[in-house]
Amino acid sequence: MTQIQAKANRFLNDSGIARWTALILIALMMFFAYMFVDVMSPLKSLVETNLHWNSEVFGQYAASEYFLNVFCFFLIFAGIILDKMGIRFTGILSASLMVIGASIKFVAISDWFQTTSFATWLNSWWVAMPGNAKLACLGFMIFGCGCEMAGTTVSKSIAKWFEGKEMALAMGIEMAIARLGVFAVMWLSPIISAKFDSSVVAPVAFCTALLLIGLICYIVFAVMDTKLDKQLRAAGKIGDATASDEEFHLSDLKQIFSSKMFWLVALLCVLYYSAIFPFQRYAPNFLEETLGIAADEASRLFSFFPILAMLLTPFLGGFLDYKGKGASMLILGAVIMTCCHLSFAFLLPMFPSKAFATILILILGVSFSLVPAALWPSVPKLIDSKILGSAYCVIFWIQNIGLFATPILIGKTNDLTNGYTVPMIIFSSFGVMALILGLWLKREDSVKGYGMELPNVKK
């Protein structure tokens, strides 16, 4: 092949600068989304004082993010939309839903809203939950639809732009950037709140504005993806569909639900993430009570949770690309998580040291790098690319069932037991079950040769 022919066959994603720029643009959207998810986590004590929410209401608010995804099957529809309409339409839609939902939540907790007749009406029924919490939950539901849809869209976008390239590394970097949002908001939320006279509203307003910037970033990515599709279409790599996939049919979903490996991955996912994300909502308050420290100090202490995950995930992604061992990484991550939650339950209350707490938090971050780094790049090995978006969305839907139920369970348990020992035992039990599924997954892979232990990069 001549140099002219080689140049003619180069696509936009063959350029390292272009494909990594695309990654940064979509990762920024998730960075801002992760900030908004946990913007109120460091302010739980303040929320209880200013908004008059108790732990159970806070748990219901945290669970509301997943309500529409679970009970209205929005994530299932999101997968179908993604496979039918493509990553550009779905990504812009998801980012827009996040902005709309965040704006509703901002209005709900604003001081001026409490004086409106609508707020009075909201307070008049189901009095166990304040009216501002009801509207905040509605906004968080809409945000949650956009956020979970965005997560699956980002995964499929990376799979498209990094096919046959550094896919696991790219997914690892995207996850690292997103988790940086957790670190950032654990510091920024209390600082912004203090600057505005212990306000809960100001941090929410700030993160809502960032979500609008995230929408703009994804629109820029969509322009790049349009150019890539034109190149692929001109080269005969894809047809005239809106995305680079073959035509999708609803009947293709049976491939997902009939796969044992899919169900093992999905169940492992729901158990693992149910012990991580709901824990993030309560962790600052847990540290505040267990160590006897101020809320802002507890928030800063927990902010170190994603640090090792941020640093290790890209390297683990690179290791997975070139060396493999995905199933083994899932097992190790489940073991580490279980040990950390058991230590939070029993050892930290016995030895209430900030240094010890920091070590446990950092080690938990190692688990949070091992499991996602291995989990998401493994799905394309199990599912046809034509229905990959739907597969990711079904996994996210199953995951959302756990993420919806767990905060409610933890909130009620915390109120009933007046402490965090039992909640931490619940979290650790999820880790034990995830470990069992991880071992089963590795056995199935070794017998049937799906390639979970094999490298991603094709030589």
VEXSEZA-596133 format. One record per residue (C-alpha): x, y, z. Coordinates in steps of 0.02 Angstrom, whole numbers, plus 50000, padded with zeros to 5 digits. Example, Ala and Ser with C-alpha at 12.3 -4.5 7.8 and 13.67 -1.06 7.14 Angstrom:
<mardrens>
mardren u->50615 v->49775 w->50390
mardren u->50684 v->49947 w->50357
</mardrens>
This chain:
<mardrens>
mardren u->50000 v->50000 w->50000
mardren u->50070 v->50170 w->49952
mardren u->50086 v->50314 w->50074
mardren u->49944 v->50405 w->49984
mardren u->49829 v->50255 w->50004
mardren u->49877 v->50235 w->50188
mardren u->49840 v->50419 w->50219
mardren u->49673 v->50404 w->50130
mardren u->49622 v->50259 w->50243
mardren u->49661 v->50353 w->50403
mardren u->49510 v->50400 w->50505
mardren u->49488 v->50535 w->50635
mardren u->49503 v->50413 w->50779
mardren u->49669 v->50351 w->50708
mardren u->49740 v->50518 w->50764
mardren u->49797 v->50507 w->50945
mardren u->49763 v->50692 w->50973
mardren u->49586 v->50680 w->50904
mardren u->49533 v->50523 w->50997
mardren u->49605 v->50580 w->51164
mardren u->49525 v->50752 w->51141
mardren u->49360 v->50663 w->51112
mardren u->49388 v->50564 w->51272
mardren u->49422 v->50722 w->51374
mardren u->49264 v->50805 w->51309
mardren u->49149 v->50661 w->51357
mardren u->49244 v->50631 w->51521
mardren u->49215 v->50812 w->51573
mardren u->49028 v->50785 w->51558
mardren u->49042 v->50639 w->51680
mardren u->49160 v->50737 w->51793
mardren u->49027 v->50870 w->51818
mardren u->48891 v->50738 w->51836
mardren u->48986 v->50651 w->51976
mardren u->49007 v->50818 w->52063
mardren u->48820 v->50848 w->52060
mardren u->48779 v->50672 w->52121
mardren u->48874 v->50698 w->52284
mardren u->48857 v->50887 w->52305
mardren u->48746 v->50865 w->52459
mardren u->48840 v->50717 w->52535
mardren u->48964 v->50825 w->52633
mardren u->48819 v->50934 w->52693
mardren u->48707 v->50799 w->52771
mardren u->48710 v->50879 w->52944
mardren u->48676 v->51050 w->52868
mardren u->48536 v->50977 w->52760
mardren u->48453 v->50907 w->52915
mardren u->48462 v->51078 w->52999
mardren u->48420 v->51194 w->52853
mardren u->48298 v->51086 w->52754
mardren u->48229 v->50985 w->52902
mardren u->48268 v->50814 w->52828
mardren u->48308 v->50664 w->52938
mardren u->48416 v->50515 w->52887
mardren u->48269 v->50422 w->52814
mardren u->48218 v->50570 w->52706
mardren u->48400 v->50592 w->52652
mardren u->48404 v->50408 w->52604
mardren u->48243 v->50426 w->52503
mardren u->48316 v->50578 w->52416
mardren u->48476 v->50480 w->52375
mardren u->48372 v->50334 w->52310
mardren u->48263 v->50446 w->52202
mardren u->48405 v->50466 w->52076
mardren u->48368 v->50289 w->52019
mardren u->48177 v->50282 w->52036
mardren u->48128 v->50315 w->51854
mardren u->48271 v->50209 w->51791
mardren u->48211 v->50060 w->51892
mardren u->48022 v->50068 w->51903
mardren u->47985 v->50154 w->51737
mardren u->48119 v->50052 w->51649
mardren u->48196 v->50212 w->51581
mardren u->48368 v->50133 w->51567
mardren u->48299 v->49993 w->51459
mardren u->48223 v->50123 w->51343
mardren u->48386 v->50220 w->51352
mardren u->48479 v->50069 w->51284
mardren u->48357 v->50052 w->51142
mardren u->48371 v->50240 w->51105
mardren u->48560 v->50225 w->51108
mardren u->48565 v->50078 w->50988
mardren u->48433 v->50153 w->50872
mardren u->48483 v->50338 w->50875
mardren u->48670 v->50329 w->50907
mardren u->48790 v->50407 w->51030
mardren u->48770 v->50588 w->50971
mardren u->48582 v->50604 w->50995
mardren u->48582 v->50502 w->51156
mardren u->48729 v->50594 w->51232
mardren u->48653 v->50766 w->51202
mardren u->48485 v->50706 w->51267
mardren u->48563 v->50635 w->51425
mardren u->48664 v->50792 w->51460
mardren u->48507 v->50898 w->51435
mardren u->48407 v->50791 w->51556
mardren u->48544 v->50814 w->51686
mardren u->48535 v->51003 w->51669
mardren u->48344 v->51003 w->51680
mardren u->48341 v->50889 w->51832
mardren u->48477 v->50987 w->51921
mardren u->48383 v->51149 w->51891
mardren u->48225 v->51077 w->51970
mardren u->48323 v->51019 w->52121
mardren u->48403 v->51192 w->52137
mardren u->48230 v->51272 w->52135
mardren u->48164 v->51147 w->52264
mardren u->48292 v->51188 w->52398
mardren u->48295 v->51377 w->52365
mardren u->48232 v->51487 w->52507
mardren u->48110 v->51582 w->52397
mardren u->48024 v->51423 w->52341
mardren u->47971 v->51384 w->52520
mardren u->47855 v->51537 w->52519
mardren u->47760 v->51485 w->52362
mardren u->47585 v->51409 w->52359
mardren u->47658 v->51258 w->52267
mardren u->47774 v->51225 w->52414
mardren u->47626 v->51240 w->52533
mardren u->47531 v->51111 w->52430
mardren u->47681 v->50993 w->52428
mardren u->47692 v->51005 w->52617
mardren u->47506 v->50963 w->52637
mardren u->47517 v->50779 w->52590
mardren u->47635 v->50638 w->52642
mardren u->47692 v->50749 w->52785
mardren u->47832 v->50627 w->52832
mardren u->47930 v->50699 w->52685
mardren u->47950 v->50890 w->52675
mardren u->47885 v->50974 w->52516
mardren u->48058 v->51034 w->52465
mardren u->48119 v->50853 w->52476
mardren u->47977 v->50794 w->52364
mardren u->48021 v->50918 w->52226
mardren u->48209 v->50889 w->52251
mardren u->48176 v->50703 w->52227
mardren u->48083 v->50738 w->52065
mardren u->48230 v->50840 w->52000
mardren u->48353 v->50706 w->52056
mardren u->48248 v->50574 w->51966
mardren u->48261 v->50670 w->51802
mardren u->48446 v->50702 w->51831
mardren u->48469 v->50516 w->51867
mardren u->48390 v->50469 w->51701
mardren u->48513 v->50581 w->51611
mardren u->48663 v->50528 w->51716
mardren u->48639 v->50341 w->51694
mardren u->48600 v->50362 w->51509
mardren u->48758 v->50465 w->51493
mardren u->48861 v->50329 w->51577
mardren u->48808 v->50198 w->51451
mardren u->48829 v->50321 w->51306
mardren u->49005 v->50362 w->51361
mardren u->49049 v->50177 w->51371
mardren u->48986 v->50146 w->51195
mardren u->49070 v->50305 w->51131
mardren u->49238 v->50247 w->51198
mardren u->49210 v->50073 w->51127
mardren u->49181 v->50153 w->50956
mardren u->49326 v->50278 w->50959
mardren u->49452 v->50157 w->51036
mardren u->49405 v->49995 w->50949
mardren u->49563 v->49893 w->50924
mardren u->49661 v->50025 w->51020
mardren u->49685 v->50071 w->51204
mardren u->49503 v->50039 w->51252
mardren u->49528 v->49987 w->51434
mardren u->49655 v->50126 w->51462
mardren u->49533 v->50253 w->51390
mardren u->49391 v->50187 w->51498
mardren u->49507 v->50192 w->51647
mardren u->49555 v->50373 w->51615
mardren u->49373 v->50421 w->51590
mardren u->49328 v->50341 w->51757
mardren u->49476 v->50426 w->51841
mardren u->49421 v->50596 w->51778
mardren u->49242 v->50562 w->51833
mardren u->49299 v->50511 w->52007
mardren u->49400 v->50669 w->52020
mardren u->49228 v->50748 w->52029
mardren u->49196 v->50657 w->52193
mardren u->49361 v->50721 w->52264
mardren u->49326 v->50897 w->52203
mardren u->49149 v->50910 w->52271
mardren u->49198 v->50841 w->52442
mardren u->49313 v->50992 w->52458
mardren u->49218 v->51124 w->52360
mardren u->49043 v->51093 w->52427
mardren u->49083 v->51137 w->52610
mardren u->49193 v->51284 w->52555
mardren u->49058 v->51358 w->52443
mardren u->48928 v->51328 w->52578
mardren u->49034 v->51419 w->52708
mardren u->49063 v->51566 w->52589
mardren u->48875 v->51589 w->52574
mardren u->48828 v->51581 w->52759
mardren u->48811 v->51391 w->52777
mardren u->48703 v->51379 w->52622
mardren u->48651 v->51214 w->52545
mardren u->48586 v->51305 w->52391
mardren u->48751 v->51385 w->52334
mardren u->48847 v->51222 w->52303
mardren u->48697 v->51150 w->52209
mardren u->48687 v->51306 w->52100
mardren u->48874 v->51296 w->52063
mardren u->48866 v->51113 w->52009
mardren u->48710 v->51147 w->51904
mardren u->48808 v->51278 w->51806
mardren u->48948 v->51151 w->51779
mardren u->48823 v->51027 w->51705
mardren u->48780 v->51157 w->51574
mardren u->48965 v->51166 w->51529
mardren u->48965 v->50976 w->51517
mardren u->48822 v->50984 w->51391
mardren u->48924 v->51104 w->51284
mardren u->49074 v->50986 w->51292
mardren u->48970 v->50841 w->51228
mardren u->48900 v->50946 w->51086
mardren u->49080 v->50980 w->51031
mardren u->49115 v->50792 w->51038
mardren u->48958 v->50761 w->50933
mardren u->49029 v->50874 w->50797
mardren u->49190 v->50770 w->50797
mardren u->49092 v->50607 w->50793
mardren u->48991 v->50668 w->50643
mardren u->49154 v->50694 w->50549
mardren u->49215 v->50520 w->50597
mardren u->49053 v->50440 w->50535
mardren u->49068 v->50531 w->50369
mardren u->49243 v->50460 w->50348
mardren u->49186 v->50284 w->50395
mardren u->49037 v->50295 w->50277
mardren u->49144 v->50358 w->50134
mardren u->49262 v->50210 w->50161
mardren u->49116 v->50088 w->50163
mardren u->49145 v->50042 w->50345
mardren u->48965 v->50085 w->50394
mardren u->48800 v->50106 w->50304
mardren u->48678 v->50249 w->50309
mardren u->48620 v->50218 w->50487
mardren u->48634 v->50356 w->50615
mardren u->48768 v->50262 w->50709
mardren u->48912 v->50152 w->50661
mardren u->48818 v->49994 w->50710
mardren u->48713 v->49877 w->50605
mardren u->48524 v->49896 w->50611
mardren u->48456 v->49856 w->50784
mardren u->48300 v->49751 w->50816
mardren u->48208 v->49727 w->50981
mardren u->48219 v->49539 w->50956
mardren u->48408 v->49554 w->50973
mardren u->48385 v->49586 w->51160
mardren u->48359 v->49399 w->51187
mardren u->48547 v->49380 w->51160
mardren u->48572 v->49483 w->51318
mardren u->48445 v->49399 w->51432
mardren u->48493 v->49222 w->51378
mardren u->48678 v->49246 w->51420
mardren u->48737 v->49170 w->51584
mardren u->48896 v->49274 w->51577
mardren u->48794 v->49432 w->51558
mardren u->48694 v->49393 w->51715
mardren u->48850 v->49353 w->51815
mardren u->48926 v->49520 w->51765
mardren u->48763 v->49614 w->51799
mardren u->48736 v->49538 w->51971
mardren u->48917 v->49565 w->52019
mardren u->48898 v->49745 w->51962
mardren u->48742 v->49779 w->52066
mardren u->48817 v->49702 w->52223
mardren u->48982 v->49793 w->52207
mardren u->48913 v->49965 w->52166
mardren u->48778 v->49951 w->52301
mardren u->48920 v->49944 w->52426
mardren u->49009 v->50095 w->52351
mardren u->48894 v->50233 w->52290
mardren u->48767 v->50228 w->52434
mardren u->48916 v->50222 w->52553
mardren u->48979 v->50384 w->52477
mardren u->48817 v->50471 w->52526
mardren u->48837 v->50424 w->52709
mardren u->49026 v->50413 w->52726
mardren u->49059 v->50595 w->52779
mardren u->48924 v->50584 w->52914
mardren u->48990 v->50412 w->52966
mardren u->49165 v->50484 w->52990
mardren u->49093 v->50637 w->53078
mardren u->49005 v->50527 w->53207
mardren u->49136 v->50389 w->53223
mardren u->49287 v->50504 w->53239
mardren u->49198 v->50648 w->53326
mardren u->49256 v->50778 w->53200
mardren u->49171 v->50923 w->53112
mardren u->49070 v->50893 w->52954
mardren u->49189 v->50990 w->52840
mardren u->49340 v->50895 w->52908
mardren u->49250 v->50729 w->52884
mardren u->49211 v->50779 w->52705
mardren u->49392 v->50823 w->52668
mardren u->49448 v->50659 w->52746
mardren u->49332 v->50557 w->52637
mardren u->49385 v->50655 w->52483
mardren u->49540 v->50545 w->52478
mardren u->49430 v->50396 w->52431
mardren u->49445 v->50419 w->52242
mardren u->49629 v->50470 w->52245
mardren u->49708 v->50299 w->52224
mardren u->49565 v->50249 w->52109
mardren u->49604 v->50400 w->51999
mardren u->49789 v->50358 w->51995
mardren u->49775 v->50170 w->51976
mardren u->49627 v->50150 w->51857
mardren u->49720 v->50209 w->51699
mardren u->49868 v->50097 w->51740
mardren u->49753 v->49950 w->51775
mardren u->49665 v->49987 w->51611
mardren u->49833 v->49982 w->51522
mardren u->49876 v->49820 w->51611
mardren u->49710 v->49746 w->51556
mardren u->49742 v->49803 w->51376
mardren u->49912 v->49720 w->51364
mardren u->49910 v->49581 w->51496
mardren u->49728 v->49539 w->51531
mardren u->49673 v->49458 w->51696
mardren u->49503 v->49546 w->51702
mardren u->49412 v->49412 w->51802
mardren u->49554 v->49402 w->51928
mardren u->49546 v->49590 w->51954
mardren u->49359 v->49579 w->51991
mardren u->49392 v->49448 w->52126
mardren u->49531 v->49548 w->52208
mardren u->49425 v->49706 w->52208
mardren u->49281 v->49617 w->52296
mardren u->49400 v->49548 w->52430
mardren u->49473 v->49720 w->52466
mardren u->49302 v->49802 w->52476
mardren u->49237 v->49672 w->52598
mardren u->49386 v->49691 w->52713
mardren u->49372 v->49881 w->52712
mardren u->49187 v->49884 w->52759
mardren u->49215 v->49756 w->52898
mardren u->49354 v->49869 w->52963
mardren u->49237 v->50019 w->52957
mardren u->49109 v->49918 w->53055
mardren u->49220 v->49851 w->53193
mardren u->49400 v->49913 w->53192
mardren u->49379 v->50100 w->53163
mardren u->49256 v->50123 w->53308
mardren u->49381 v->50030 w->53420
mardren u->49528 v->50134 w->53357
mardren u->49451 v->50302 w->53305
mardren u->49604 v->50374 w->53220
mardren u->49600 v->50492 w->53071
mardren u->49759 v->50412 w->53006
mardren u->49681 v->50238 w->53014
mardren u->49523 v->50302 w->52932
mardren u->49626 v->50380 w->52792
mardren u->49716 v->50216 w->52760
mardren u->49552 v->50120 w->52750
mardren u->49478 v->50251 w->52633
mardren u->49629 v->50244 w->52518
mardren u->49627 v->50053 w->52515
mardren u->49442 v->50056 w->52473
mardren u->49491 v->50169 w->52328
mardren u->49604 v->50028 w->52264
mardren u->49451 v->49916 w->52255
mardren u->49358 v->50054 w->52164
mardren u->49494 v->50053 w->52032
mardren u->49510 v->49865 w->52011
mardren u->49328 v->49820 w->51983
mardren u->49269 v->49954 w->51861
mardren u->49433 v->49948 w->51763
mardren u->49403 v->49763 w->51731
mardren u->49213 v->49761 w->51723
mardren u->49165 v->49883 w->51585
mardren u->49295 v->49834 w->51453
mardren u->49244 v->49652 w->51477
mardren u->49064 v->49680 w->51420
mardren u->49110 v->49699 w->51233
mardren u->49190 v->49527 w->51244
mardren u->49024 v->49452 w->51296
mardren u->48897 v->49550 w->51192
mardren u->48880 v->49586 w->51005
mardren u->48924 v->49768 w->50964
mardren u->48753 v->49790 w->50881
mardren u->48668 v->49778 w->51051
mardren u->48811 v->49839 w->51158
mardren u->48720 v->49998 w->51208
mardren u->48569 v->49897 w->51265
mardren u->48681 v->49776 w->51360
mardren u->48764 v->49918 w->51455
mardren u->48593 v->49994 w->51492
mardren u->48521 v->49830 w->51557
mardren u->48672 v->49812 w->51671
mardren u->48647 v->49991 w->51730
mardren u->48461 v->49956 w->51756
mardren u->48498 v->49806 w->51866
mardren u->48631 v->49907 w->51955
mardren u->48505 v->50047 w->51984
mardren u->48388 v->49927 w->52075
mardren u->48522 v->49905 w->52206
mardren u->48568 v->50088 w->52207
mardren u->48385 v->50134 w->52234
mardren u->48351 v->50010 w->52374
mardren u->48515 v->50022 w->52470
mardren u->48508 v->50206 w->52525
mardren u->48331 v->50179 w->52590
mardren u->48387 v->50023 w->52683
mardren u->48539 v->50111 w->52755
mardren u->48440 v->50267 w->52804
mardren u->48308 v->50166 w->52896
mardren u->48438 v->50053 w->52977
mardren u->48538 v->50205 w->53033
mardren u->48384 v->50282 w->53115
mardren u->48331 v->50118 w->53196
mardren u->48502 v->50070 w->53265
mardren u->48561 v->50248 w->53295
mardren u->48731 v->50204 w->53224
mardren u->48829 v->50141 w->53075
mardren u->48887 v->49968 w->53131
mardren u->48742 v->49872 w->53052
mardren u->48746 v->49976 w->52891
mardren u->48931 v->49935 w->52871
mardren u->48895 v->49750 w->52897
mardren u->48764 v->49763 w->52760
mardren u->48892 v->49842 w->52643
mardren u->49019 v->49705 w->52681
mardren u->48891 v->49568 w->52648
mardren u->48871 v->49638 w->52472
mardren u->49058 v->49618 w->52452
mardren u->49052 v->49435 w->52503
mardren u->48916 v->49397 w->52376
mardren u->49012 v->49493 w->52241
mardren u->49165 v->49386 w->52280
mardren u->49065 v->49226 w->52255
mardren u->49003 v->49288 w->52086
mardren u->49179 v->49341 w->52037
mardren u->49244 v->49165 w->52069
mardren u->49099 v->49091 w->51970
mardren u->49132 v->49213 w->51828
mardren u->49315 v->49164 w->51818
mardren u->49270 v->48980 w->51815
mardren u->49144 v->49005 w->51673
mardren u->49272 v->49105 w->51574
mardren u->49406 v->48972 w->51594
mardren u->49286 v->48836 w->51535
mardren u->49206 v->48926 w->51387
mardren u->49346 v->49044 w->51336
mardren u->49259 v->49213 w->51328
mardren u->49428 v->49299 w->51344
mardren u->49404 v->49396 w->51506
mardren u->49579 v->49348 w->51559
mardren u->49652 v->49393 w->51388
mardren u->49725 v->49563 w->51334
mardren u->49617 v->49687 w->51237
mardren u->49750 v->49751 w->51118
mardren u->49759 v->49648 w->50960
mardren u->49936 v->49606 w->50905
</mardrens>
